[in-house]
Amino acid sequence: MSITKVAEVINNPLYRSHMLERSAETNRFFSSGIMAPISELNVGSEMGLVGIPFWKEFRKRSQILDDTTDISIQNIDSGQDIAVTIGRALAPGITDLATSFAGDDPVADLANEMGDAWASDINKTTLAVIKGAMGALAAEGTPVNTLDISALTGGAENLDAESFVDATGVLGDVAGRLTGVAMHSATERSMVKQDLISYEKDSEGRSSIPTYLGRTVVVDDDLPNPANGNAAGIFDSYLFGPGAIGFGDGSPKVPDETDRQSLTNGGQDVLISRRHMIIHMRGVKWLGASMVKQTPTDTELSNVANYERVYNSRNVRVVRFRHKLAA
């Protein structure tokens, strides 16, 4: 049996690229198309804020043409979206016994393991961003991009086919932009019982991809629900358009390294994996009103006070649907 040490694995040029690719492949929001790479969000080694300029919608009316009046110039207004860089690290300790990689490709083995760990971690951070940004839209003087039926009574507070159609209609005549739905597993079970979920065949011919009204369903129990902060049986589901969440990767000074701890657990290596990244809801800028350190925590990312909408609400391709479930 050949023994490959962790330091040798992570110094292989294929390791980092394989790990990053794996983290995208196995992340629910990436794989569904809800989150997509945005080139202007690739921040290199820098930390802090990133400005994303954009042109506002040009929706002025046409002018009447005649041969005695000049055509007036109609300005195209611009705006500035702002995202914040998120700095994170994973540091698993790997004992000597666990470093005896005997597989055909130890680089892929460890890269897959770390890629899956990053996928799960990024998923949780993405949900924090969604919670904060969409909470800010719901807290506007007149709430936008949200349907909240949770305070209704007599069964009207519960998710059903009609209420979900109402949620898809929050964006009016651009509702067709919504191509994905994220929900808690309890919400999915309720919809299955109501025969609202369909299953499409995957690339291998198996029926495993859940859809609702042609929209891909992402199931995640970290979504706001009675078990993690939403009182009185309230669940949040979200409808998304493609690329509603932008993602950018950075370049930490030392992305991956090991630290040898000779006495711990009979001898072990610690693998430190660092990432600088941006996870940003397009059109809802970061204010950073309550960020204590140089990079935000998930709690700060979920704080509605840290966000402000800069896009026309119809162009923020997300709708929050707050509801309860029938017993």
C-alpha positions, 0 to 999 in steps of 0.5 A, spaced: 500 500 500 502 506 498 501 512 503 500 519 500 500 524 505 495 530 505 501 535 504 502 532 497 495 531 495 493 539 496 500 541 493 498 537 486 495 542 481 489 538 480 487 539 487 484 546 488 480 546 481 477 539 483 475 541 490 472 548 487 468 544 481 466 539 486 463 544 491 459 547 485 457 541 483 454 538 489 451 545 492 443 545 491 443 552 489 449 552 484 446 545 481 439 548 480 441 554 476 439 559 482 446 561 483 451 562 478 458 565 477 458 572 476 465 575 473 465 581 476 464 578 483 471 574 482 475 579 487 482 576 487 486 577 493 482 583 495 477 583 501 471 588 503 466 591 498 465 590 491 461 595 487 457 592 481 454 598 476 448 597 472 444 601 468 436 602 470 431 600 466 429 604 460 422 605 460 420 612 457 415 613 452 416 614 445 416 621 442 411 624 437 415 626 431 414 632 427 418 636 422 418 642 427 420 639 434 427 636 436 427 629 439 429 630 446 434 626 449 432 621 454 437 619 459 439 612 461 440 612 469 445 608 472 445 605 479 450 601 483 449 595 487 454 593 492 456 586 495 461 584 500 467 579 500 466 573 505 472 570 508 471 563 511 476 557 512 475 549 514 480 546 518 479 538 519 484 534 523 486 528 519 490 523 523 495 519 520 491 512 519 486 516 515 492 519 511 493 512 508 490 513 501 490 507 497 485 509 492 486 510 484 486 517 485 488 520 492 487 527 489 480 526 487 478 523 494 480 528 498 478 534 493 471 531 493 471 530 501 473 538 502 468 540 496 462 536 499 464 540 505 464 547 502 458 545 498 454 544 505 457 550 508 456 555 502 449 552 502 448 555 509 451 562 508 447 562 501 440 561 506 443 567 510 444 572 505 437 570 502 434 571 509 437 577 510 436 580 503 429 578 502 427 580 509 429 587 507 424 587 501 419 585 506 420 590 511 420 596 506 414 601 507 410 597 502 413 590 502 415 587 495 417 581 492 413 577 498 407 574 499 405 572 507 399 568 508 401 566 515 396 571 519 390 568 515 385 564 518 380 558 517 385 554 513 387 560 508 394 561 512 396 554 509 400 552 503 396 549 497 395 550 489 392 556 489 396 560 494 402 558 491 400 560 484 398 567 488 406 567 490 408 566 483 404 572 481 407 576 485 412 579 480 406 580 475 407 579 468 414 577 469 413 571 473 415 567 468 422 569 470 421 564 476 424 557 474 426 554 481 423 553 488 426 552 495 422 549 500 423 545 507 422 538 506 416 539 511 413 543 505 415 538 500 411 533 503 405 537 504 405 538 496 406 531 495 400 529 499 396 534 495 399 531 488 403 538 487 410 535 486 412 532 479 418 528 478 422 529 472 427 523 469 435 525 470 440 524 465 440 516 467 433 515 466 431 515 473 425 519 476 428 523 481 428 531 480 422 534 483 418 540 480 412 544 481 409 547 475 415 546 471 420 549 476 425 545 479 424 544 487 430 545 491 429 542 498 433 544 504 431 544 512 435 550 513 430 554 510 426 558 515 421 554 519 418 553 526 425 549 528 429 555 527 426 561 528 419 562 525 414 561 530 407 559 530 408 554 525 411 558 519 415 556 513 418 560 508 419 558 501 422 562 495 421 562 488 427 564 484 429 566 477 436 563 474 442 567 476 438 570 482 444 569 486 451 571 484 457 568 486 464 570 485 471 566 488 477 570 490 484 568 491 486 567 499 494 568 499 495 561 502 488 557 499 490 550 502 496 548 507 497 543 512 499 543 520 503 538 523 500 536 530 505 530 532 502 529 539 495 529 537 491 523 536 497 519 535 499 524 530 495 528 525 495 533 520 490 539 520 488 541 513 486 548 512 482 550 506 481 558 505 476 561 501 474 568 499 467 569 496 461 573 494 454 570 495 450 576 493 442 577 491 442 581 485 439 588 486 439 588 493 446 592 495 450 590 502 450 596 507 454 593 512 450 597 518 452 592 523 458 588 521 463 587 527 469 584 523 472 585 516 468 579 514 461 578 515 458 572 519 452 568 517 448 572 523 450 578 520 448 576 513 441 574 515 440 581 518 435 585 514 438 592 516 444 590 512 441 590 505 437 595 501 434 594 494 437 598 488 433 594 482 426 595 480 423 590 484 420 586 478 428 585 476 430 582 483 428 575 481 426 572 488 419 572 491 418 570 498 412 566 500 411 565 507 405 560 509 403 555 514 402 547 513 395 544 514 396 539 519 
